[in-house]
Structure formats: structure tokens, C-alpha cells
Amino acid sequence: MSDVSAHDGGEPALEVRELSFAYAGTPVLDAVSLAIAAGEFAVLLGPNGAGKTTLFSLITRLHDRRRGEIRIGGFDVRRQAVQAHARIGVVFQQPTLDLDLNVAQNLAYHGALHGMGPGEARRRGEAQLTRVGLAELRRRRVRRLSGGQRRRVEIARGLLHEPRLLLLDEPTVGLDVASRRDLVEHAHRLCAEEGVAVLWATHLIDEVRPGDRVLVLHRGRLLADSTAEALTARLGVATLGEAFDRLVGEDAPCV
């Protein structure tokens, strides 16, 4: 298999243009546009029901009846689906590991789905487990892992095929504070050290670090796209929490 984590001619890892989607006649996303560069960490911040999971479902084509354009590494997810989805890894909000398989078996199965032979899948799996600090647990059944360890396995699985883009949908739900912090730090290291672009969806303000790019999504509209510091300065408030409340409040301006 070829390494698709390399830059694809300077194209953004993810580009979304004027994306709109309605479910049963009810608008869910309204003309959302954004682009994530290789090696960039971006937080998609919004309350529950903002449209974050729908956006991820459209990017991964779990849903497809929409208006607008989605490109991954320059490849259109409809017209060039194979190339586009070879460049994306996903950690869904709901756990998707097989609890009765061990860690290595879960990764091997994922590798087979991406066309890897057993040897290549094993080699890549061992490398990713080492990267997330779980190499010594590769023979342990998933049901015996902690919540934080399971999330790390899911990240390792999502990176097994060396994607350019990693989507994480509320990845810290149900985790303790220390595990949440470790996952946030690990995702930042992936950007800095591996050049992976990360789009991290959350409703938790404290998962945003200084300097992070923040995209505020509310009721299907993208209300802000800037660093946390620039957003607070723009709105004249002291904290990101105050800025977020200003934006998503009932009388908040659409900025």
C-alpha cells in the first residue's frame, strides 16, 4: 500500500464548500465552508445537536444527500471516493471495537479492510500501538481495557492506513479528566510530529488549548473560525467560555 499521509500537491487535508443538508425537510447544516491544512489541529466546537456528527457523517459518506462539495486531499468524496477515503481515519463517538477480539486482532481486521496483507497489518499495528503507548497490551482483549485505553486503540486503528486526516467525534465522552487530557495531548502530537490534520469535535470548552483553531458550529451554521484568543478579543470577553455563550445564546449574533 502507498503512504497517503504525504502532502497531495499542497491541497488541504479537508475542504468543505457550501455544504448544506436537511433531514426529513428540516435543515441540519446550512452552507458550511471550512478547510483544514496538513498538520493542523482544529476544534469543531458546538453544543449537542449543533450538526457536528452530521458533518462527520457527510465527510465519511454515511449520509450523502447534500448540497455542496467535500474534498479530502484534493479528492472529491463522491467522484473519487476510493482516493478520498484512503486519506481519512475516523474515531466515532460510539465505540466500534470488537470487545471479544484482542487489540492486535482489531487492528488486523481493519488492515484487511484496507487491503493490507497480514504481515503489513501487523507491522503497522505494532508501530501505531507503540505510538499510543499500548504495545504491551496488544494481546489483551478489548473488554479488559479501560475507556481511555480503548480510545487509544481506536486512534491507532484510525491511523493504521496512514491517512492525511483524522476525524474525532466527541472522543472523550465517558472518560475521566486525566484520560481526556492525555487524548487531547496525543492528538496535538500527531499534528506536530506526523503531519496529520485533526478535526476534533466536542462540546467541552476545556478541551481547547491556547492557540488552537476553533470553529464554532451552532444550529447547522458556522459562526466563527479563528483562534480562541482572536475570538475572545473580537467579542470583547475574557474567556472562550464567555465567547461561546455569546455566540450560541438565544440572542447571539451570527458572526
C-alpha positions as CSV (number, residue, x, y, z in Angstrom):
1,M,0.0,0.0,0.0
2,S,1.2,3.5,-0.7
3,D,1.7,6.1,2.1
4,V,-1.1,8.7,1.7
5,S,0.0,10.8,4.7
6,A,2.3,12.8,2.4
7,H,1.1,16.1,1.1
8,D,-1.1,15.7,-2.0
9,G,0.2,18.6,-4.1
10,G,-0.3,21.2,-1.4
11,E,-4.1,20.5,-1.3
12,P,-5.9,21.0,2.1
13,A,-6.3,17.7,4.0
14,L,-10.0,18.6,4.2
15,E,-12.0,21.2,2.2
16,V,-15.8,21.7,2.6
17,R,-17.5,24.2,0.4
18,E,-21.1,25.5,0.9
19,L,-22.3,22.3,2.5
20,S,-26.0,22.0,3.3
21,F,-28.0,19.1,4.5
22,A,-31.6,18.6,5.6
23,Y,-33.2,15.6,7.3
24,A,-36.9,15.0,6.7
25,G,-37.2,18.5,5.5
26,T,-35.5,20.0,8.5
27,P,-32.2,21.9,7.8
28,V,-29.3,20.4,9.7
29,L,-26.3,22.1,8.0
30,D,-26.5,25.5,6.3
31,A,-23.8,26.5,3.8
32,V,-20.9,25.3,5.9
33,S,-17.4,26.0,4.4
34,L,-14.0,25.2,6.0
35,A,-10.6,23.9,5.2
36,I,-8.1,22.1,7.3
37,A,-4.4,22.1,6.3
38,A,-2.0,19.2,6.7
39,G,-0.6,19.1,10.3
40,E,-3.3,21.4,11.6
41,F,-5.3,20.8,14.8
42,A,-8.8,22.3,14.6
43,V,-11.6,22.1,17.2
44,L,-15.2,21.9,16.0
45,L,-16.9,23.3,19.0
46,G,-20.7,23.2,19.4
47,P,-23.5,22.2,21.8
48,N,-25.2,18.8,21.4
49,G,-27.4,19.0,18.3
50,A,-25.3,21.6,16.5
51,G,-24.6,19.4,13.5
52,K,-21.1,18.1,14.3
53,T,-21.9,14.4,13.9
54,T,-23.9,15.2,10.7
55,L,-20.9,17.0,9.3
56,F,-18.7,14.0,10.0
57,S,-21.3,11.6,8.5
58,L,-21.3,13.6,5.3
59,I,-17.5,13.7,5.1
60,T,-17.4,9.9,5.6
61,R,-20.4,9.4,3.3
62,L,-22.6,7.7,6.0
63,H,-25.0,10.3,4.7
64,D,-24.8,11.6,1.1
65,R,-27.9,13.5,0.1
66,R,-26.5,17.0,0.4
67,R,-25.6,20.2,-1.5
68,G,-22.0,21.4,-1.6
69,E,-18.6,19.9,-2.1
70,I,-16.3,17.9,0.1
71,R,-12.7,17.1,-0.8
72,I,-10.1,15.1,1.1
73,G,-6.5,15.7,0.0
74,G,-7.9,17.3,-3.2
75,F,-10.1,14.3,-4.0
76,D,-13.9,14.6,-4.3
77,V,-15.6,12.2,-1.9
78,R,-18.3,11.3,-4.5
79,R,-16.4,11.2,-7.8
80,Q,-13.1,10.0,-6.3
81,A,-14.3,8.0,-3.3
82,V,-11.5,5.4,-3.2
83,Q,-8.7,8.0,-3.2
84,A,-10.6,10.3,-0.8
85,H,-11.4,7.8,1.8
86,A,-7.9,6.2,1.7
87,R,-6.8,9.5,3.2
88,I,-9.2,9.7,6.2
89,G,-9.3,8.0,9.6
90,V,-12.2,8.2,11.9
91,V,-12.9,7.8,15.6
92,F,-16.6,7.8,16.1
93,Q,-18.5,9.0,19.2
94,Q,-19.8,5.5,19.9
95,P,-17.1,2.8,20.4
96,T,-16.7,0.4,17.5
97,L,-14.1,-2.1,18.6
98,D,-14.9,-5.8,18.8
99,L,-14.8,-6.4,22.6
100,D,-14.2,-10.2,22.1
101,L,-11.1,-9.7,20.0
102,N,-7.7,-8.6,21.4
103,V,-6.1,-5.3,20.4
104,A,-3.9,-6.7,17.7
105,Q,-6.8,-8.6,16.1
106,N,-9.0,-5.5,16.0
107,L,-6.2,-3.7,14.1
108,A,-5.5,-6.6,11.8
109,Y,-9.2,-6.7,10.8
110,H,-9.1,-3.0,10.0
111,G,-5.9,-3.5,8.0
112,A,-7.6,-6.3,5.9
113,L,-10.5,-3.9,5.1
114,H,-7.9,-1.5,3.7
115,G,-6.2,-4.2,1.5
116,M,-3.2,-4.9,3.7
117,G,-1.7,-8.4,4.0
118,P,-1.3,-9.9,7.5
119,G,2.4,-9.0,7.7
120,E,1.9,-5.4,6.7
121,A,-1.1,-5.0,9.0
122,R,0.9,-6.5,11.9
123,R,3.9,-4.2,11.3
124,R,1.7,-1.1,11.1
125,G,-0.3,-2.1,14.0
126,E,2.7,-2.6,16.2
127,A,4.0,0.8,15.2
128,Q,0.8,2.6,16.0
129,L,0.3,0.8,19.3
130,T,3.8,1.8,20.3
131,R,3.0,5.4,19.3
132,V,-0.1,5.4,21.6
133,G,1.7,3.7,24.4
134,L,-0.2,0.3,24.2
135,A,2.3,-2.0,22.6
136,E,2.5,-4.2,25.7
137,L,-1.3,-4.7,25.6
138,R,-1.6,-5.9,22.0
139,R,-2.7,-9.4,23.1
140,R,-5.2,-8.2,25.7
141,R,-8.9,-8.5,24.9
142,V,-10.6,-5.1,24.3
143,R,-13.2,-5.7,27.0
144,R,-10.4,-5.8,29.6
145,L,-9.1,-2.3,28.7
146,S,-10.1,1.0,30.4
147,G,-12.1,3.6,28.5
148,G,-9.1,5.7,27.8
149,Q,-7.1,2.7,26.5
150,R,-10.0,1.7,24.2
151,R,-10.0,5.2,22.7
152,R,-6.2,5.0,22.1
153,V,-6.7,1.7,20.3
154,E,-9.4,3.4,18.1
155,I,-6.9,6.2,17.3
156,A,-4.3,3.6,16.4
157,R,-6.8,1.8,14.2
158,G,-7.8,5.0,12.5
159,L,-4.1,5.8,11.7
160,L,-3.2,2.3,10.5
161,H,-3.6,3.1,6.8
162,E,-1.6,6.3,7.3
163,P,-4.3,8.9,6.5
164,R,-3.8,12.6,6.0
165,L,-6.9,13.5,8.0
166,L,-8.2,12.2,11.4
167,L,-11.7,12.9,12.5
168,L,-12.6,12.5,16.1
169,D,-16.2,12.9,17.1
170,E,-16.6,13.6,20.8
171,P,-13.7,11.2,21.5
172,T,-13.5,11.8,25.3
173,V,-17.2,11.1,26.1
174,G,-17.3,8.9,29.3
175,L,-13.6,9.3,30.1
176,D,-12.0,10.7,33.3
177,V,-10.2,14.0,33.4
178,A,-6.7,12.5,33.1
179,S,-7.7,10.3,30.1
180,R,-9.3,13.3,28.4
181,R,-6.2,15.4,28.8
182,D,-4.0,12.6,27.5
183,L,-6.0,12.1,24.4
184,V,-6.0,15.9,23.6
185,E,-2.2,16.0,24.0
186,H,-1.8,12.9,21.9
187,A,-3.8,14.4,19.1
188,H,-1.7,17.5,19.1
189,R,1.5,15.4,18.9
190,L,0.1,13.6,15.8
191,C,-0.2,17.0,14.1
192,A,3.2,18.3,15.2
193,E,5.2,15.1,14.7
194,E,3.3,13.2,12.0
195,G,1.8,15.9,9.9
196,V,-1.7,14.5,10.4
197,A,-4.6,17.0,10.2
198,V,-7.0,16.6,13.1
199,L,-10.6,17.8,13.3
200,W,-11.7,17.3,16.9
201,A,-15.5,17.7,17.5
202,T,-16.5,18.5,21.1
203,H,-18.9,20.4,23.2
204,L,-16.4,20.8,26.0
205,I,-14.6,24.2,26.3
206,D,-11.8,22.8,28.4
207,E,-10.6,20.6,25.5
208,V,-9.4,23.7,23.6
209,R,-5.8,24.6,24.2
210,P,-4.2,28.1,23.7
211,G,-3.5,28.7,20.1
212,D,-6.0,26.1,18.8
213,R,-8.1,27.0,15.8
214,V,-11.7,27.0,16.9
215,L,-14.7,26.5,14.6
216,V,-18.0,27.2,16.4
217,L,-21.0,25.4,14.9
218,H,-24.5,26.1,16.1
219,R,-27.8,25.1,14.6
220,G,-26.0,24.0,11.5
221,R,-24.2,27.3,10.8
222,L,-20.5,28.0,11.2
223,L,-20.5,31.1,13.5
224,A,-16.8,31.6,14.0
225,D,-13.4,30.3,12.7
226,S,-10.3,31.7,14.4
227,T,-8.0,31.0,17.3
228,A,-9.6,31.1,20.8
229,E,-7.5,34.2,21.6
230,A,-8.7,36.0,18.5
231,L,-12.3,35.1,19.1
232,T,-12.3,36.4,22.7
233,A,-10.6,39.6,21.6
234,R,-13.1,40.1,18.8
235,L,-16.1,39.7,21.1
236,G,-14.5,41.7,23.9
237,V,-14.7,38.9,26.6
238,A,-12.1,37.4,28.9
239,T,-12.6,33.6,28.2
240,L,-13.5,31.2,25.5
241,G,-16.5,30.1,27.6
242,E,-17.9,33.6,27.6
243,A,-17.3,33.9,23.8
244,F,-19.0,30.6,23.2
245,D,-22.0,31.6,25.4
246,R,-22.2,34.9,23.5
247,L,-22.3,33.1,20.1
248,V,-24.7,30.3,20.9
249,G,-27.1,32.2,23.2
250,E,-30.6,32.7,22.0
251,D,-29.8,36.3,21.0
252,A,-26.3,35.7,19.8
253,P,-25.3,37.4,16.6
254,C,-24.2,35.2,13.7
255,V,-20.6,36.3,13.2
